[in-house]
């Protein structure tokens, strides 16, 4: 009987150790997955970078605007603190900013940038969302009212730029219902073209990434009726959109939890996506996972998870962007700044 007890005990220890080792191995695989940059094969990792000293750091929102080769961060609850990223040192420097950013904290929505101009509009108020579409020149620091948006004014549309055209897709109307629309704006002629239905149908908080002359779209949520209640139905689909043919092709689905407001960047021909959030009746989930999508192989690969915490803003208090061959993440009101790279980052003094 005693011998049997020893055998059972040893078996339990072996199973426990194996389970722990399997978990550790899986974590190691997730943290050290090698990916190809097209030139070299190396593991991408997160490196924490310096941030400016600010008087009242808080876990509030920020916005990244890239225009005319420069990267600006608008931080704080009203986006009234402006910083510019030094392209050489990769340090944030305080700036008086550009007047072209002045309206972003008062309900205006940023859509995209093209050459030296920032495009924004569709002012949100308690009563409506207007049709205005404005271009602000970062060189001359002047505004121009462009052809008004002819579609349904929305909050938080999915926007992207391919060539000399910008696209506005989906979003939620003033009643908070996702809208099925896709509009193309020609920067050269200042004209709008209705491209019909969105490749994602009626969808809000979706993600768009551009590689070459194609856009990769997916995630976000739609609204469905469940148990006589209107609830958010989160998605993990992924399609490639060809603007010339105005057609889309279904690709391999995002491999992790369904979500909205996913964020990331493009490095070479690879797309990196993660973060975002989802909600149920009783809970809100924020994510710090990260994945690489190969546009060549139509495959997803897990990457190093972001090692910090999302915070109590449920995934909306971070912004991501790319400069050159590196990706970056900015958290809150300049509270944390991270670099995602496949080469070690040596901090400059």
Phi and psi in degrees as a GROMACS rama.xvg file:
@    title "Ramachandran Plot"
@    xaxis  label "Phi"
@    yaxis  label "Psi"
@TYPE xy
-62.9694  -38.666  UNK-2
-64.3535  -40.1517  UNK-3
-62.5208  -39.5404  UNK-4
-60.8144  -42.8432  UNK-5
-63.149  -41.2339  UNK-6
-63.2342  -44.5946  UNK-7
-63.5669  -42.0178  UNK-8
-62.0337  -45.4832  UNK-9
-63.9859  -39.4608  UNK-10
-62.8285  -40.8589  UNK-11
-63.8729  -42.7655  UNK-12
-63.387  -41.5242  UNK-13
-62.8294  -45.935  UNK-14
-63.2797  -43.0483  UNK-15
-62.5401  -44.4819  UNK-16
-64.9301  -40.5697  UNK-17
-62.8991  -42.7056  UNK-18
-62.1826  -43.1384  UNK-19
-65.2149  -43.0154  UNK-20
-65.1971  -38.8659  UNK-21
-61.2137  -41.3058  UNK-22
-64.1379  -44.8227  UNK-23
-63.377  -39.6489  UNK-24
-64.3155  -43.7654  UNK-25
-61.7288  -43.3906  UNK-26
-60.5467  -40.4994  UNK-27
-65.4729  -40.5575  UNK-28
-62.3385  -42.8998  UNK-29
-65.1037  -37.8096  UNK-30
-80.696  -21.9687  UNK-31
-123.206  22.6004  UNK-32
-60.9477  126.61  UNK-33
-86.3505  140.816  UNK-34
-130.863  157.066  UNK-35
-96.4391  130.758  UNK-36
-93.88  -0.301439  UNK-37
93.5094  -20.1957  UNK-38
-116.708  -40.5152  UNK-39
-143.258  163.844  UNK-40
-112.519  119.984  UNK-41
-154.846  161.999  UNK-42
-86.0259  126.176  UNK-43
-78.9693  136.803  UNK-44
-135.985  163.053  UNK-45
-94.1065  132.739  UNK-46
-125.37  128.845  UNK-47
-80.3231  138.489  UNK-48
-116.327  161.341  UNK-49
-69.0895  150.861  UNK-50
-123.801  157.304  UNK-51
-66.1017  154.7  UNK-52
-82.3942  119.54  UNK-53
-121.779  154.909  UNK-54
-73.0024  -38.2772  UNK-55
-130.42  72.1503  UNK-56
-64.8629  136.153  UNK-57
-147.07  166.284  UNK-58
-87.6351  48.7983  UNK-59
-99.1939  -177.812  UNK-60
-80.0713  170.406  UNK-61
-151.275  166.193  UNK-62
-138.142  135.596  UNK-63
-102.852  129.243  UNK-64
-124.645  119.62  UNK-65
-109.412  122.17  UNK-66
-151.828  139.028  UNK-67
55.9752  34.5532  UNK-68
83.1645  0.969367  UNK-69
-116.041  156.189  UNK-70
-117.303  125.206  UNK-71
-115.455  144.965  UNK-72
-117.909  125.569  UNK-73
-105.497  115.293  UNK-74
-118.469  166.38  UNK-75
91.704  165.837  UNK-76
-58.7945  -36.3715  UNK-77
-104.032  10.814  UNK-78
55.5489  40.6177  UNK-79
-100.674  -6.13159  UNK-80
-99.7162  122.287  UNK-81
-114.523  134.717  UNK-82
-133.704  152.973  UNK-83
-124.473  134.824  UNK-84
-83.2027  123.444  UNK-85
-70.6707  118.693  UNK-86
-66.12  -21.2142  UNK-87
-89.3314  -50.3342  UNK-88
-89.4912  -16.3708  UNK-89
58.663  36.5846  UNK-90
-109.366  145.647  UNK-91
-81.2157  133.014  UNK-92
-120.841  135.979  UNK-93
-65.7097  147.198  UNK-94
-146.854  151.388  UNK-95
-70.516  -8.96926  UNK-96
77.1003  -175.026  UNK-97
-114.017  142.383  UNK-98
-60.3523  -19.5884  UNK-99
-65.6183  -18.6783  UNK-100
-92.5253  -3.46525  UNK-101
-61.5916  -27.9854  UNK-102
-89.5687  -6.12116  UNK-103
-67.8841  -25.5907  UNK-104
-86.7819  2.37749  UNK-105
-119.233  27.9016  UNK-106
106.679  -13.5032  UNK-107
-72.3765  147.238  UNK-108
-110.592  134.498  UNK-109
-85.1107  130.118  UNK-110
-103.812  -56.4211  UNK-111
-169.128  171.345  UNK-112
-119.848  151.275  UNK-113
-148.217  122.598  UNK-114
53.9466  -121.266  UNK-115
-96.3402  9.19688  UNK-116
-114.004  145.648  UNK-117
-107.701  132.669  UNK-118
-112.342  128.731  UNK-119
-152.26  177.937  UNK-120
148.863  -147.559  UNK-121
45.8722  60.1723  UNK-122
-57.258  132.72  UNK-123
-100.354  129.409  UNK-124
-128.346  179.069  UNK-125
-66.9515  -22.1597  UNK-126
-102.605  -26.1266  UNK-127
-165.895  176.424  UNK-128
-126.34  122.877  UNK-129
-85.1632  174.81  UNK-130
-95.9142  0.500024  UNK-131
-63.346  142.597  UNK-132
-135.007  119.33  UNK-133
-123.848  140.756  UNK-134
-113.433  131.156  UNK-135
-121.353  128.052  UNK-136
-89.2382  122.151  UNK-137
-74.8113  -14.1199  UNK-138
-90.3048  -50.3457  UNK-139
-86.5767  -12.9109  UNK-140
60.0415  40.7738  UNK-141
-126.283  155.808  UNK-142
-102.124  153.124  UNK-143
-142.976  132.298  UNK-144
-82.523  123.252  UNK-145
-98.3287  -178.401  UNK-146
-56.5319  127.779  UNK-147
-60.2983  147.887  UNK-148
-65.3587  121.711  UNK-149
-87.7433  -6.2228  UNK-150
-87.1235  -160.026  UNK-151
-82.0282  119.058  UNK-152
-60.576  135.691  UNK-153
-136.606  164.404  UNK-154
-104.525  135.548  UNK-155
60.4718  48.591  UNK-156
-71.1492  165.188  UNK-157
-91.7311  123.466  UNK-158
-126.429  147.277  UNK-159
-158.895  164.339  UNK-160
-125.152  130.985  UNK-161
-130.65  118.43  UNK-162
63.1806  -128.361  UNK-163
-102.302  27.8181  UNK-164
-133.027  142.586  UNK-165
-109.925  151.417  UNK-166
-127.411  137.876  UNK-167
-122.928  122.195  UNK-168
-130.625  137.93  UNK-169
62.2899  -140.326  UNK-170
96.3156  179.71  UNK-171
-117.249  139.456  UNK-172
-76.3478  -175.462  UNK-173
-63.9057  -21.8906  UNK-174
-88.5916  7.50109  UNK-175
70.881  23.1052  UNK-176
-99.1168  133.885  UNK-177
-59.9807  144.397  UNK-178
-114.344  140.685  UNK-179
-97.6084  95.6949  UNK-180
-155.33  153.674  UNK-181
-145.777  118.584  UNK-182
-121.402  143.541  UNK-183
-114.465  129.976  UNK-184
-111.966  128.234  UNK-185
-93.5795  112.724  UNK-186
-64.0294  -31.1065  UNK-187
-75.176  -43.2088  UNK-188
-101.637  -5.51124  UNK-189
56.2975  48.1903  UNK-190
-131.302  153.878  UNK-191
-108.422  144.517  UNK-192
-128.458  128.401  UNK-193
-78.2281  114.941  UNK-194
-92.1029  6.68785  UNK-195
85.4841  -142.449  UNK-196
-71.0739  148.405  UNK-197
-70.0384  145.429  UNK-198
-59.242  -17.6294  UNK-199
-107.442  9.03949  UNK-200
61.2485  -153.502  UNK-201
-72.5882  109.836  UNK-202
-145.231  143.296  UNK-203
-124.954  152.642  UNK-204
56.4738  35.2935  UNK-205
-80.2799  175.267  UNK-206
-121.122  140.515  UNK-207
-130.938  133.992  UNK-208
-132.715  135.348  UNK-209
-108.587  128.962  UNK-210
-129.428  116.322  UNK-211
66.0355  -126.955  UNK-212
-105.774  22.0222  UNK-213
-127.105  153.193  UNK-214
-113.819  137.172  UNK-215
-105.518  123.859  UNK-216
-128.662  149.3  UNK-217
168.953  -173.18  UNK-218
63.8306  -156.887  UNK-219
84.855  -163.527  UNK-220
-145.782  158.11  UNK-221
-121.266  173.569  UNK-222
-108.617  133.452  UNK-223
-133.789  163.576  UNK-224
-96.9832  123.553  UNK-225
-135.557  123.661  UNK-226
53.6643  42.5638  UNK-227
63.9744  20.5479  UNK-228
-123.773  146.808  UNK-229
-86.9663  115.394  UNK-230
-127.569  159.764  UNK-231
-81.5698  128.266  UNK-232
-106.582  102.346  UNK-233
-77.7951  149.395  UNK-234
-122.407  157.179  UNK-235
-131.909  21.5122  UNK-236
-73.1682  165.672  UNK-237
-152.765  121.294  UNK-238
-130.774  158.743  UNK-239
-108.54  129.905  UNK-240
-110.193  128.423  UNK-241
-105.173  109.81  UNK-242
-70.6742  -25.9722  UNK-243
-69.0827  -48.4507  UNK-244
-83.7338  -11.0887  UNK-245
50.9934  49.6739  UNK-246
-138.906  160.749  UNK-247
-132.687  154.529  UNK-248
-128.57  133.29  UNK-249
-73.0634  131.736  UNK-250
-115.767  -176.479  UNK-251
-61.955  131.793  UNK-252
-67.2463  150.463  UNK-253
-55.2207  131.334  UNK-254
-84.515  -5.09476  UNK-255
-113.297  -162.05  UNK-256
-58.6223  140.717  UNK-257
-64.1662  144.707  UNK-258
-165.027  168.488  UNK-259
-118.669  166.051  UNK-260
57.8488  31.6795  UNK-261
-65.0394  150.301  UNK-262
-133.814  158.863  UNK-263
172.78  -154.856  UNK-264
-162.975  170.777  UNK-265
-110.849  129.524  UNK-266
-124.454  110.821  UNK-267
65.5661  -124.688  UNK-268
-102.258  10.6635  UNK-269
-106.623  143.005  UNK-270
-109.632  132.027  UNK-271
-115.596  125.561  UNK-272
-140.618  144.948  UNK-273
-173.835  -152.746  UNK-274
60.7685  -148.242  UNK-275
84.1424  -171.196  UNK-276
-155.305  164.213  UNK-277
-147.542  159.493  UNK-278
-136.196  150.856  UNK-279
-120.576  -174.347  UNK-280
-61.3739  -35.4142  UNK-281
-109.93  -12.1851  UNK-282
-140.158  155.072  UNK-283
-124.241  133.251  UNK-284
-115.181  128.56  UNK-285
-113.789  143.451  UNK-286
-118.924  145.379  UNK-287
-123.043  18.5031  UNK-288
-79.8373  168.302  UNK-289
-153.669  140.526  UNK-290
-140.529  150.235  UNK-291
-108.065  133.443  UNK-292
-111.322  125.473  UNK-293
-89.7995  115.125  UNK-294
-71.7921  -16.8846  UNK-295
-80.1078  -43.2541  UNK-296
-105.023  -4.73611  UNK-297
55.7199  47.4785  UNK-298
-131.971  147.518  UNK-299
-105.11  142.147  UNK-300
-135.349  131.964  UNK-301
-68.8446  143.047  UNK-302
-117.645  179.724  UNK-303
-62.6928  125.782  UNK-304
-68.1322  148.259  UNK-305
-63.5002  125.014  UNK-306
-80.0718  -0.676432  UNK-307
-101.909  -172.612  UNK-308
-107.531  149.674  UNK-309
-71.3466  -39.3748  UNK-310
98.1309  -177.808  UNK-311
-85.8311  9.20712  UNK-312
-95.5601  10.3247  UNK-313
58.9607  38.8542  UNK-314
92.8686  -3.69588  UNK-315
-96.7252  -1.4484  UNK-316
-98.3912  19.9621  UNK-317
-125.751  151.453  UNK-318
-131.332  144.751  UNK-319
-126.318  150.811  UNK-320
-163.646  168.557  UNK-321
-122.591  144.512  UNK-322
-133.809  116.382  UNK-323
65.5242  -130.019  UNK-324
-101.142  22.8981  UNK-325
-130.327  148.099  UNK-326
-103.289  157.422  UNK-327
-138.771  152.688  UNK-328
-134.208  132.52  UNK-329
-119.315  128.87  UNK-330
-107.773  133.064  UNK-331
53.9323  -149.267  UNK-332
-82.8424  65.4081  UNK-333
60.7336  31.1051  UNK-334
-79.9543  -32.1038  UNK-335
-145.277  145.607  UNK-336
-136.938  126.477  UNK-337
-128.302  150.27  UNK-338
-117.513  137.62  UNK-339
-111.472  112.957  UNK-340
-145.901  154.273  UNK-341
-100.509  11.1793  UNK-342
-129.333  143.736  UNK-343
-57.6513  142.057  UNK-344
-97.4875  121.606  UNK-345
-101.617  116.265  UNK-346
-69.7246  133.992  UNK-347
-87.1204  138.053  UNK-348
